Amino acid sequence: MNGNKLKNSKNRYVQIIERIFFSRYKEGTEEVFFEREEIVRIAGELGIALPKNLGDIIYSFRYRTSLPDSIKSTAPEGRVWLIRPAGRSRYCFAAVTPIVIAPNPALAETKIPDSTPGIVGMYALSDEQALLAIVRYNRLIDILTGVACYSLQNHLRTYVKGIGQVETDEIYVGLNKRGAHHVFPVQPKAETTCSA
């Protein structure tokens, strides 16, 4: 995808998500519910061509890029907005306390030699799929969990009652030394994805 096309996609996504949020937001609210079908109506009102995959708008703001500053600035103090599934074709902007995931400086660093085949590294893009390949070739899930793991499925999308549609980029299943089974959803984030 070239830069102009990406920029235009981002701009139309931002316009649509802002209109959805502000059409329902009231000051002091910590949850703002909306339906997927509103994307179609609002795109029509704004004269914006819809993407082929309507879900990509929601997916982009859940996993790839930040919500627009106009929305972020309305979050209550000490909170941030995120989008959660809230049933079938239903979503919720939720004001939540941010979770910071950072390495613990008191823990020892685990050095792992890069086992990614040279040809894969040469042609890999800098996106989530490339990160998944690096994780797989270096057996990072096994090493970091201490469980023998195997990639089961890429891009799993399913429906969970009471939550709605959920997606993850890859699912690993594993077996520990005592024979217990484990499931690890993996959702990588690449630095080069577009940001709002």
Secondary structure, DSSP 8 states (H G I E B T S, - for coil): --HHHHHHHHHHHHHHHHHHHHHH--TT-SEEEEETHHHHHHHHHHT----S-THHHHHIIIIIS---HHHHTTS-TT-EEEEEE-BTTEEEEEEE--------TTS----------HHHHHH--SSHHHHHHHHHHTTHHHHHHTSEEEEEEEEEEEEETTTEEEEEEEEEEEE-TT--EEEEEE----TTS---
